[in-house]
Structures are given as structure tokens and as C-alpha cells.
Amino acid sequence: MTAVRENTLFQAVGALRNACPRLTLRQAILFLYVCENEGLSLHELAFVSRVGDATTSRGVKMLSTDDPELMPAPLLRVQPHPADRRVILIYLTEQGEALRAAIAGAIDQRQTIAVAAAA
């Protein structure tokens, strides 16, 4: 019997779920956008992820919390913009960078999913 490899999407989702069992899909999307675009403001993250500012703010708060009951380790960190302290910028923590590397590794090892043609 041949072992079937899990596809890349499920590997990435699995890595996210292992790191943060209570992670929602929306929070996962926010995390992935930050992985690709560190230093985004909350408003910019809301725009690119097509989520409202309040929802984005709650998601980032969850992903950056130090509360072990909510998040085993914070994946994001926030800091004020150096020129405008009202603007919050979002970056990955060391744990977030490690998770990004694990996801990137799964993507690098991807295999094309064969789809049977419709008859």
C-alpha cells in the first residue's frame, strides 16, 4: 500500500493548528498576511485581508497575547509607528518566524495534486 502525502494546504493548516489549537481561520489568514508583509499597519492588514479594522484588531490581539490559556506562545508583536505613534505596526515574534519557516518548508516540498479529468 502506498502512503498518501498530505497536501500543502493541510500541512500549513496543521502547523498553524498545532501551534495554536484555538486559532480561527480568519486569524490564520491574518497571520499568513503578516508572514508575507511584516511591518503592515493594522489598517493595511485589514485592507489586504478584506476584514474590518475591529476584527483585524481582535485577531492581532489574540495572536500577540501572552496568555497561555489562549495562545501557547505569541506569534505576532505590535509596536507603534516611529513617526506616528497612533499607528500600530505588526511583526512576527521568534515563534511566528519559526512557524512561518515550517509552513515555507511544507510549501517547498509540495507535490502537484493530480485531478482526474471530468468525462
VMD Tcl script that draws the C-alpha trace (Angstrom):
set ca {
  {0.00 0.00 0.00}
  {1.36 3.42 -0.95}
  {1.41 6.17 1.67}
  {-0.52 9.26 0.62}
  {1.13 12.59 1.39}
  {-0.98 15.30 2.91}
  {-1.28 18.24 0.54}
  {0.48 21.51 1.30}
  {-2.63 23.40 2.34}
  {-3.45 20.85 5.02}
  {0.18 20.73 6.16}
  {0.15 24.51 6.62}
  {-3.20 24.46 8.40}
  {-1.96 21.56 10.55}
  {1.16 23.50 11.52}
  {-0.98 26.50 12.46}
  {-3.40 24.34 14.46}
  {-0.54 22.60 16.28}
  {0.97 25.96 17.22}
  {-2.39 27.46 18.22}
  {-5.22 24.95 18.72}
  {-7.80 27.74 19.21}
  {-6.79 29.60 16.05}
  {-9.67 30.60 13.79}
  {-9.45 30.61 10.00}
  {-9.63 34.41 9.98}
  {-6.71 34.63 12.45}
  {-4.75 32.17 10.31}
  {-5.31 34.41 7.29}
  {-4.12 37.45 9.24}
  {-1.03 35.56 10.37}
  {-0.21 34.47 6.80}
  {-0.54 38.04 5.51}
  {1.87 39.24 8.19}
  {4.25 36.42 7.20}
  {4.39 37.88 3.70}
  {4.27 41.55 4.71}
  {5.89 42.24 8.07}
  {5.52 45.82 9.23}
  {1.96 46.30 7.96}
  {-0.23 48.63 9.97}
  {-3.48 47.32 11.44}
  {-5.42 49.26 8.82}
  {-3.28 47.93 5.95}
  {-3.66 44.37 7.27}
  {-7.43 44.83 7.43}
  {-7.43 46.09 3.83}
  {-5.32 43.31 2.29}
  {-7.11 40.56 4.21}
  {-10.54 42.04 3.41}
  {-11.51 42.11 7.08}
  {-12.82 45.05 9.09}
  {-10.49 47.08 11.31}
  {-12.16 45.88 14.53}
  {-11.99 42.21 13.51}
  {-8.35 42.65 12.49}
  {-7.56 44.33 15.79}
  {-9.14 41.46 17.76}
  {-7.31 38.87 15.66}
  {-3.94 40.56 16.10}
  {-4.60 40.91 19.82}
  {-5.25 37.17 20.05}
  {-2.15 36.32 18.00}
  {0.03 38.59 20.13}
  {-1.29 37.63 23.57}
  {0.97 36.30 26.31}
  {-1.93 34.38 27.89}
  {-1.01 30.65 27.68}
  {-4.70 29.69 28.02}
  {-5.45 31.49 24.75}
  {-2.19 31.11 22.86}
  {0.73 28.79 23.69}
  {3.17 31.49 22.55}
  {2.57 34.83 20.85}
  {3.09 34.69 17.08}
  {2.85 38.44 16.46}
  {4.18 41.53 18.15}
  {2.90 45.04 17.74}
  {4.75 48.31 18.06}
  {3.88 51.93 17.40}
  {4.99 53.51 14.13}
  {8.12 55.59 14.79}
  {6.70 58.69 13.05}
  {3.06 58.38 14.16}
  {2.53 56.60 17.47}
  {-1.21 56.27 16.75}
  {-0.40 53.75 14.00}
  {0.35 50.19 15.13}
  {2.77 48.08 13.08}
  {2.70 44.27 13.16}
  {5.70 41.91 13.11}
  {6.38 38.22 13.72}
  {7.82 37.03 17.02}
  {10.51 34.34 17.12}
  {7.72 31.76 17.42}
  {5.93 33.34 14.47}
  {9.12 33.22 12.40}
  {9.59 29.54 13.29}
  {6.01 28.78 12.26}
  {6.49 30.71 9.02}
  {9.62 28.61 8.33}
  {7.68 25.38 8.99}
  {4.94 26.44 6.59}
  {7.50 27.53 3.98}
  {9.19 24.14 4.32}
  {5.90 22.39 3.61}
  {5.36 24.58 0.57}
  {8.91 23.92 -0.69}
  {8.27 20.17 -0.50}
  {4.90 20.39 -2.24}
  {3.68 17.88 -4.74}
  {1.26 18.68 -7.51}
  {-2.23 17.37 -6.77}
  {-3.43 15.24 -9.69}
  {-7.07 15.84 -10.56}
  {-8.89 13.40 -12.81}
  {-10.45 14.97 -15.89}
  {-14.24 15.01 -15.99}
  {-15.69 12.57 -18.51}
}
mol new
graphics top color blue
foreach p $ca { graphics top sphere $p radius 0.5 }
foreach p [lrange $ca 0 end-1] q [lrange $ca 1 end] { graphics top cylinder $p $q radius 0.2 }
display resetview
